Amino acid sequence: MATSIYKKLVSLSNVFYNEGLEKATVRDLTGAMESLHQSLKLDKNNINARNLLGLIYYETGEVVAALSEWVISKNLKPDDNIADEYMDMVRNSPSKLEDINQTIKKFNIALNYCHQDSLDLAVIQLKKVLSLNSGFIKAHLLLALLYLQAGNWDRAKVEAKKVLKLDTGNTLARRYLKEADSMLLPGESGKLVSDIAATGNDDIIRYNSGNEMIIQPLKKSALTRTGSIWGIVLGIVLGIAASCFLILPQRIESITAGNKEKIAKISEESDSKSARIVELEQKIASMDKKMNELQSQVDSYEGVDSTSASMNSLMKAVDCYEKDSSDIEGIAEALGNVDLEVIGDSTSPEFMALYDTLMSKVGPQLATSYYNTGYDAYKAKKYDEAIANLSKAYQYDNTNVNTLYYLANSYYENKEYDKAKEKYDAVITEFPNTKTASAAETKLAEINNSGN
């Protein structure tokens, strides 16, 4: 039955892979990624789906995500895997790797500027990112969003169209494009548009200013009907033309030089902040290392404390048994701090001998009590309580397959999949050729196929 289910999952995974491949051929990269993710959920060993997903990530500028997929693919299939060629394509080009590194750094800097509400600086960084990698879809989308925020509808529309050219199914780009279109009047190109009314009435002028249509009357005076006014107008026009020809270029050059200085200064500040960020990251990594070392020392001390507590608990349990051997609840309470998995190899032979002697006398009764409590909690969907009691029951009697199986189920329902897999493996190993072992194999296959 498990084999049949597995074959169906593999077949369905291939269906989603083929669907993703078809979408990728028409550059619906968003739809292709959704289909491929679904394929890998059903069968994480689908090499073709994983390699194609890596290619799509690479095409959209997500190089790190692409390399991650190809590395996983290589680990799953070391030989005769086209993922080798894809990774060599990136690794064998030092300039490409440097561009990738710079792209990631500058995009992160742009995100930080956005969080700091420095949107102009973020736009500058995103333009640098796109100069290094024009196919980086996330950078185009963020730039379009910033243009929308600033009211630059034309530029937002251009960026959204660039994304849709790269990925026809990108819903965010479509949303931004629709937003920009809704803010632009029909035929508006971002500059002043004037026209005389279609009715032939030349007494008004219409023009678009931002999002509004401005209509104003055309003022006339008696002078406009005389020939002398044209001489004055012509003189003004010639004066303006001379000013533009002689003065305006110098003004433009001055403004351009000033802007270049500002951009250079901003770039220097950006690089300085990037270096500071790297320095702080290194300090954080060093502090994390020290914290881990201190935690290891604390854990070693905790191990000593837990061993001492276990010994004290065992002596209390023995004393309770000698006073009243039928006091199962008292003995169980006294043994509450005895956890053989925690104290491990630190126990002495004398400790284990005394523990085994006590278990031979009261172990079955303790196991039954804890099993009943744990099983009732499992049925009531109180999985934390079930885990605590069933673990104790199995500690006191490791021959009861039901105890181990329901403990594994409790971990599974509590979404602790690693521990659930460990307990299902124990059922299969310690109780082979049983119906419970078959059920454990089915559960284990479900966890593995779900990618947990």
Buried (B, 14 or more C-beta within 10 A) or exposed (E): EBEEEBEEBBEBBBEBBBBBBEBBEEBBBBBBBBBBEBBBBBBBBBBBBBBBBBBBBBBBBBBEBBBBBBBBBBEBBEEEBBBBEBBEEBEEEEEBEEBBEBBBBBBBBBBBBBEEEBBEBBBBBBEBBBEBBEBBBBBBBBBBBBBBEEEBBBBBBBBBBBBBEBBBBBEBBBBBBEBBEEBBEEEBEEEEBEEEEEEEEEEEBBBBEEEEEEEEEEEEEEEEEEEEEEEEEEEEEEEEEEEEEEEEEEEEEEEEEEEEEEEEEBEEEBEEBBEEBEEEEEEEEEEEEEEEEEEEEEEEEEBEEBBEBBBEBBEBBBEBBEEEEEBBEBBBBBBEBBBEEBBEEEBEEEBEEBBEEBBEEBBBBBBBBBBEBBBEBBEEEBBEBBBBBBBBBBBBBBEBBBBBBBBBBBBBBBEBBEBBBEBBBBBBEEBEEBEBBBBBBEBBBBBBBEEE
